[in-house]
Amino acid sequence: MGKVIASITTSVDGYVTGPDDGPKYGLGVGGERLHYWVMGGPWTYEGGHDFVMHGPDKEFFDELVATTGAGVVGRGMYDAAGGWGGTNPFPGTLFVLTHRTADQPPAEAGFRFVADLDAALAQAASVAGDGDVSIGGGADVIRQVLAAGRADELVISTAPVILGSGKRLFEGFDRDIDLEVVKVYSSPYATHVRYLVRR
């Protein structure tokens, strides 16, 4: 198996969404600014976007997904993204942590609903083979993986925005973890830092 790499985007003040995130408002009020780097520039839920990632953002993203064999995300992220239109857009199977497994999409959609973190990590590792297991949002899933000592890398993309409210990445997290900076990428839309989780 490769590495377990937890990655997420935050505001400068540590929020991973704006207020009222979820299926209706996606990343929450004002939260779309967190993902300008993903969309190649400013966009809104109402106005849409021309998904064209470029420059250091594309270099960072391409390098990150090049070794991905499977992924794990929370149900909140899955729902907020509208299930990505019914098709997994990421490499490998995407395991979705949820207590509501009865509404499992068809296998060809590329999603597998799993009820607990250990099972999701084990299944993702099996599918990934020699590839990495990517841990996406939400914040709660990232905290669980870090608290369990299962992350090899933590990747934080910081958008140049202060949201003031929403969901914080490390809300209630009480672990002491040393990190080592491995690589940094920077664009007008985000600074991406890959950290090695020291054990």
Residue frames as qw, qx, qy, qz and C-alpha x, y, z in Angstrom:
[[0.000, 0.888, 0.460, 0.000, 0.00, 0.00, 0.00],
 [0.344, 0.545, -0.039, 0.764, 1.05, 3.58, -0.59],
 [0.126, -0.003, -0.469, 0.874, 0.52, 6.45, 1.81],
 [0.084, -0.752, -0.653, 0.048, -2.60, 7.79, 3.49],
 [0.247, 0.093, 0.056, 0.963, -2.79, 11.45, 2.47],
 [0.023, -0.745, -0.610, 0.267, -5.36, 13.73, 4.12],
 [0.246, 0.075, 0.220, 0.941, -6.01, 16.92, 2.16],
 [0.010, -0.794, -0.600, 0.098, -8.40, 19.83, 2.53],
 [0.242, 0.489, 0.101, 0.832, -8.76, 23.55, 1.77],
 [0.330, -0.660, -0.519, 0.432, -9.14, 26.14, 4.54],
 [0.087, 0.941, 0.079, 0.318, -9.50, 29.87, 4.91],
 [0.313, 0.535, -0.479, 0.621, -6.71, 31.82, 6.62],
 [0.408, -0.418, 0.451, -0.675, -8.76, 31.64, 9.84],
 [0.130, -0.192, 0.961, -0.152, -9.11, 27.85, 9.58],
 [0.661, 0.284, 0.411, -0.560, -12.61, 27.36, 8.18],
 [0.267, -0.047, 0.867, 0.418, -13.28, 24.62, 5.62],
 [0.058, 0.606, 0.697, 0.379, -16.75, 25.96, 4.80],
 [0.140, -0.282, 0.082, -0.945, -18.68, 29.16, 5.20],
 [0.390, 0.080, 0.648, -0.650, -21.88, 29.19, 7.27],
 [0.726, 0.339, 0.271, -0.533, -24.89, 27.10, 6.19],
 [0.163, 0.404, -0.817, -0.378, -22.92, 24.56, 4.15],
 [0.549, 0.133, 0.789, -0.240, -24.69, 21.49, 2.83],
 [0.443, 0.355, 0.749, 0.341, -26.71, 20.30, -0.15],
 [0.201, 0.897, 0.392, -0.043, -28.46, 23.66, -0.56],
 [0.027, 0.982, -0.167, -0.084, -25.40, 25.96, -0.26],
 [0.806, 0.424, -0.297, 0.287, -22.48, 23.61, -1.03],
 [0.587, 0.105, -0.409, 0.690, -19.43, 25.11, 0.70],
 [0.266, -0.670, -0.491, 0.488, -21.67, 27.54, 2.58],
 [0.165, 0.969, 0.186, -0.002, -22.22, 31.26, 2.23],
 [0.054, 0.922, -0.379, -0.061, -19.04, 32.70, 0.71],
 [0.746, -0.369, 0.544, 0.110, -17.36, 29.30, 0.86],
 [0.820, 0.523, 0.187, 0.142, -16.93, 28.99, -2.89],
 [0.151, 0.924, -0.338, 0.092, -13.98, 31.40, -2.54],
 [0.646, -0.495, 0.579, 0.044, -12.08, 28.54, -0.88],
 [0.743, 0.124, 0.614, 0.235, -12.11, 26.70, -4.19],
 [0.369, 0.863, -0.142, -0.315, -11.16, 29.45, -6.62],
 [0.144, -0.585, 0.757, 0.253, -7.92, 27.47, -7.04],
 [0.522, 0.125, 0.843, 0.022, -9.88, 24.36, -8.06],
 [0.497, 0.711, 0.487, -0.107, -12.04, 26.21, -10.58],
 [0.571, 0.265, 0.272, 0.728, -9.25, 28.31, -12.08],
 [0.056, 0.222, -0.005, 0.973, -10.62, 31.58, -10.72],
 [0.327, 0.093, 0.445, -0.828, -13.69, 33.26, -9.25],
 [0.320, -0.221, -0.808, -0.443, -16.97, 31.38, -9.58],
 [0.447, -0.109, 0.435, -0.774, -20.36, 31.16, -7.88],
 [0.345, 0.191, 0.912, -0.109, -22.97, 28.45, -7.50],
 [0.455, 0.688, 0.378, -0.421, -25.45, 30.61, -9.38],
 [0.340, 0.804, -0.281, -0.398, -23.12, 31.73, -12.17],
 [0.973, 0.196, 0.065, 0.101, -21.24, 28.51, -12.69],
 [0.335, -0.737, 0.484, 0.331, -17.62, 28.24, -13.80],
 [0.757, 0.564, -0.318, -0.092, -15.31, 27.13, -16.58],
 [0.835, -0.474, 0.259, 0.101, -13.30, 24.52, -14.66],
 [0.699, 0.606, -0.210, 0.315, -9.79, 25.33, -15.92],
 [0.672, -0.690, 0.132, 0.236, -7.19, 24.73, -13.23],
 [0.663, 0.655, -0.135, 0.338, -3.78, 26.08, -14.20],
 [0.097, 0.777, -0.434, 0.445, -0.31, 27.10, -13.04],
 [0.040, 0.357, -0.816, 0.454, 0.90, 26.06, -9.57],
 [0.677, -0.047, 0.400, -0.616, -2.62, 24.92, -8.60],
 [0.893, 0.308, -0.195, -0.264, -2.68, 22.40, -11.46],
 [0.443, 0.495, -0.707, 0.243, 0.88, 21.29, -10.75],
 [0.287, -0.286, 0.703, -0.585, -0.05, 20.69, -7.10],
 [0.794, 0.095, 0.257, -0.543, -3.29, 18.87, -7.94],
 [0.804, 0.417, -0.391, -0.167, -1.81, 16.71, -10.69],
 [0.268, 0.444, -0.787, 0.333, 1.05, 15.62, -8.45],
 [0.445, -0.187, 0.620, -0.618, -1.36, 14.79, -5.61],
 [0.839, 0.188, 0.219, -0.461, -3.77, 12.68, -7.68],
 [0.527, 0.547, -0.623, -0.186, -1.08, 10.99, -9.80],
 [0.202, 0.243, -0.918, 0.241, -0.47, 8.43, -7.04],
 [0.546, -0.058, 0.431, -0.716, -4.06, 8.13, -5.76],
 [0.163, 0.010, -0.958, -0.237, -5.57, 4.65, -5.90],
 [0.328, -0.594, -0.722, -0.138, -8.73, 5.22, -3.82],
 [0.010, -0.384, 0.210, -0.899, -10.28, 7.82, -1.53],
 [0.295, -0.507, -0.765, 0.267, -12.34, 8.33, 1.61],
 [0.086, -0.327, -0.003, -0.941, -14.72, 11.24, 2.28],
 [0.162, 0.232, 0.728, -0.624, -17.53, 11.98, 4.70],
 [0.192, 0.590, 0.773, 0.132, -21.22, 11.94, 3.84],
 [0.001, -0.837, -0.218, 0.501, -21.42, 15.69, 4.41],
 [0.102, -0.513, 0.501, 0.690, -18.90, 16.32, 1.63],
 [0.189, 0.185, 0.887, 0.378, -20.62, 13.84, -0.66],
 [0.112, 0.737, 0.657, -0.113, -24.00, 15.50, -0.11],
 [0.052, -0.797, -0.004, 0.601, -22.64, 19.06, -0.37],
 [0.092, -0.375, 0.649, 0.656, -21.07, 18.14, -3.73],
 [0.726, 0.311, 0.004, -0.614, -24.38, 16.72, -4.91],
 [0.864, -0.030, 0.499, 0.058, -22.71, 13.32, -5.23],
 [0.188, -0.455, 0.562, 0.665, -20.61, 14.88, -8.02],
 [0.548, 0.352, -0.292, -0.701, -23.55, 14.48, -10.36],
 [0.943, 0.028, 0.163, -0.288, -23.70, 10.72, -9.76],
 [0.885, 0.347, -0.186, 0.249, -20.16, 9.86, -10.94],
 [0.672, -0.616, 0.094, 0.399, -16.95, 9.72, -8.92],
 [0.445, 0.884, -0.128, 0.064, -14.57, 12.30, -10.49],
 [0.269, -0.774, 0.572, -0.036, -11.48, 11.06, -8.61],
 [0.463, 0.382, -0.794, -0.094, -9.08, 8.19, -9.28],
 [0.219, 0.002, -0.942, 0.254, -10.19, 4.82, -7.85],
 [0.391, -0.601, -0.677, -0.165, -13.25, 4.02, -5.77],
 [0.080, -0.442, 0.282, -0.847, -14.43, 6.75, -3.38],
 [0.421, -0.359, -0.808, 0.205, -15.50, 5.35, -0.01],
 [0.236, -0.556, -0.051, -0.795, -18.12, 7.51, 1.70],
 [0.178, -0.084, -0.806, 0.558, -18.36, 7.34, 5.50],
 [0.454, -0.253, -0.138, -0.843, -22.03, 7.34, 6.42],
 [0.322, 0.020, 0.831, -0.453, -24.52, 5.78, 8.84],
 [0.680, 0.458, 0.248, -0.517, -27.05, 5.80, 5.97],
 [0.197, -0.339, 0.816, 0.425, -25.71, 3.01, 3.79],
 [0.532, 0.401, 0.731, -0.146, -29.11, 1.90, 2.45],
 [0.479, 0.829, 0.134, -0.256, -29.07, 4.50, -0.34],
 [0.527, -0.367, 0.574, 0.508, -25.84, 3.13, -1.84],
 [0.491, 0.639, -0.232, -0.545, -25.48, 4.30, -5.46],
 [0.960, 0.279, 0.008, -0.022, -24.91, 1.70, -8.20],
 [0.778, -0.363, 0.262, 0.441, -21.36, 0.25, -8.23],
 [0.605, 0.436, 0.310, 0.590, -20.59, 1.76, -11.64],
 [0.054, -0.970, -0.104, -0.212, -20.94, 5.27, -10.13],
 [0.554, 0.446, -0.429, 0.556, -17.63, 4.66, -8.32],
 [0.299, -0.542, 0.393, -0.680, -18.87, 5.23, -4.76],
 [0.613, -0.202, -0.762, 0.063, -19.07, 2.74, -1.92],
 [0.432, -0.679, 0.104, -0.585, -20.89, 3.66, 1.30],
 [0.624, 0.015, -0.692, 0.364, -19.19, 2.38, 4.47],
 [0.511, -0.767, -0.324, -0.212, -20.33, 2.75, 8.09],
 [0.598, -0.768, 0.072, 0.218, -17.01, 3.17, 9.93],
 [0.124, 0.895, -0.403, -0.144, -13.56, 4.64, 9.41],
 [0.453, -0.428, 0.772, 0.128, -11.52, 1.47, 9.96],
 [0.684, 0.346, 0.640, 0.048, -13.58, -0.43, 7.38],
 [0.448, 0.886, 0.061, -0.105, -13.35, 2.47, 4.91],
 [0.069, -0.811, 0.559, 0.156, -9.55, 2.69, 5.29],
 [0.565, -0.193, 0.796, 0.102, -9.10, -1.08, 4.97],
 [0.660, 0.540, 0.522, 0.012, -11.29, -1.31, 1.87],
 [0.304, 0.936, -0.123, -0.132, -9.68, 1.76, 0.29],
 [0.266, -0.661, 0.678, 0.179, -6.19, 0.33, 0.92],
 [0.658, 0.085, 0.744, 0.088, -7.24, -2.96, -0.68],
 [0.572, 0.751, 0.331, 0.004, -8.57, -1.21, -3.79],
 [0.079, 0.948, -0.266, -0.155, -5.62, 1.23, -3.98],
 [0.934, 0.199, -0.091, 0.283, -3.03, -1.55, -4.09],
 [0.646, -0.077, -0.082, 0.755, 0.35, 0.23, -4.31],
 [0.077, 0.624, 0.208, 0.749, -1.40, 3.58, -4.77],
 [0.044, 0.070, -0.496, 0.864, -2.14, 6.16, -2.10],
 [0.159, -0.652, -0.741, 0.006, -5.39, 6.50, -0.18],
 [0.058, 0.339, 0.016, 0.939, -6.65, 10.07, -0.34],
 [0.178, -0.571, -0.707, 0.378, -8.66, 11.35, 2.63],
 [0.040, 0.475, 0.262, 0.839, -10.85, 14.27, 1.61],
 [0.261, -0.252, 0.317, -0.876, -13.28, 16.31, 3.63],
 [0.126, -0.906, -0.054, -0.401, -14.97, 17.03, 5.70],
 [0.023, -0.697, 0.520, -0.493, -13.08, 18.32, 8.64],
 [0.780, -0.377, 0.346, -0.360, -14.45, 15.61, 10.92],
 [0.976, 0.199, -0.026, 0.081, -13.02, 12.82, 8.74],
 [0.466, 0.650, -0.390, 0.456, -9.61, 14.56, 8.63],
 [0.346, -0.627, 0.475, -0.512, -9.63, 14.90, 12.44],
 [0.937, -0.176, 0.204, -0.223, -10.59, 11.24, 12.90],
 [0.881, 0.376, -0.169, 0.233, -7.78, 10.03, 10.64],
 [0.228, 0.672, -0.448, 0.544, -5.21, 12.25, 12.38],
 [0.570, -0.526, 0.397, -0.490, -6.42, 11.25, 15.86],
 [0.985, -0.039, 0.135, -0.099, -6.19, 7.57, 14.92],
 [0.386, -0.628, 0.578, 0.350, -2.58, 8.07, 13.79],
 [0.755, 0.309, 0.565, 0.124, -3.46, 6.83, 10.29],
 [0.444, 0.895, 0.023, -0.024, -2.31, 9.80, 8.16],
 [0.781, -0.046, 0.134, 0.609, 1.15, 9.76, 6.59],
 [0.243, 0.140, 0.152, 0.948, 0.73, 13.23, 5.08],
 [0.081, 0.763, 0.512, -0.387, -1.48, 16.22, 5.78],
 [0.312, 0.238, 0.393, 0.832, -2.03, 18.57, 2.86],
 [0.012, 0.752, 0.478, -0.454, -3.57, 21.96, 3.56],
 [0.290, 0.437, 0.374, 0.764, -4.48, 24.42, 0.83],
 [0.148, -0.599, -0.428, 0.660, -5.01, 27.86, 2.37],
 [0.261, 0.702, 0.458, 0.480, -7.16, 30.29, 0.39],
 [0.261, 0.053, -0.200, 0.943, -6.42, 34.00, 0.87],
 [0.395, -0.527, -0.331, -0.676, -9.75, 34.74, 2.55],
 [0.026, -0.027, 0.747, -0.664, -11.00, 35.18, 6.12],
 [0.326, -0.395, -0.738, -0.440, -14.48, 33.67, 6.45],
 [0.243, -0.359, 0.331, -0.838, -15.16, 34.51, 10.11],
 [0.665, -0.071, 0.545, -0.506, -17.55, 31.59, 10.59],
 [0.751, 0.294, -0.487, -0.335, -18.46, 28.17, 9.27],
 [0.966, -0.258, -0.012, 0.029, -16.83, 24.82, 10.12],
 [0.095, -0.834, 0.543, 0.008, -13.28, 24.88, 11.47],
 [0.698, 0.353, -0.623, -0.010, -10.80, 22.22, 10.46],
 [0.444, 0.128, -0.764, 0.450, -9.44, 21.64, 13.96],
 [0.514, -0.482, 0.052, -0.708, -12.52, 22.46, 16.05],
 [0.842, -0.409, 0.171, -0.307, -12.20, 20.47, 19.30],
 [0.870, 0.282, -0.341, 0.218, -9.02, 18.67, 18.18],
 [0.487, -0.829, 0.246, -0.122, -6.72, 18.16, 21.18],
 [0.942, -0.013, 0.089, 0.323, -3.83, 16.08, 19.81],
 [0.168, -0.846, 0.373, 0.341, -0.22, 17.28, 19.68],
 [0.870, 0.303, 0.317, 0.225, 1.28, 16.34, 16.29],
 [0.246, -0.631, 0.385, 0.627, 4.58, 17.39, 14.72],
 [0.722, 0.641, 0.261, -0.011, 4.58, 18.09, 10.99],
 [0.465, -0.385, 0.419, 0.678, 7.41, 18.50, 8.51],
 [0.472, 0.729, -0.030, -0.494, 7.03, 20.70, 5.44],
 [0.728, 0.051, 0.598, 0.331, 7.67, 18.57, 2.34],
 [0.303, 0.247, 0.499, 0.774, 6.66, 20.90, -0.49],
 [0.113, 0.646, 0.366, -0.660, 4.94, 24.27, -0.98],
 [0.270, 0.399, 0.580, 0.657, 3.09, 25.61, -4.02],
 [0.010, 0.576, 0.369, -0.729, 1.61, 29.09, -4.25],
 [0.184, 0.453, 0.581, 0.650, -0.78, 30.86, -6.61],
 [0.165, -0.272, 0.044, -0.947, -3.03, 33.92, -6.36],
 [0.684, -0.320, -0.318, -0.572, -5.82, 31.58, -5.19],
 [0.887, -0.452, -0.020, -0.096, -4.12, 29.35, -2.59],
 [0.074, 0.654, -0.737, 0.153, -0.94, 28.27, -0.87],
 [0.952, -0.066, -0.230, -0.190, -0.69, 24.49, -0.85],
 [0.102, -0.650, 0.712, -0.243, 1.53, 22.86, 1.77],
 [0.886, -0.025, -0.454, -0.094, 2.30, 19.15, 1.90],
 [0.334, -0.659, 0.557, -0.380, 3.28, 18.09, 5.43],
 [0.588, 0.079, -0.801, 0.083, 4.76, 14.80, 6.54],
 [0.686, -0.617, -0.005, -0.386, 3.05, 13.64, 9.75],
 [0.249, 0.496, -0.757, 0.345, 5.87, 12.81, 12.18],
 [0.853, -0.378, -0.274, -0.234, 5.37, 9.82, 14.44]]
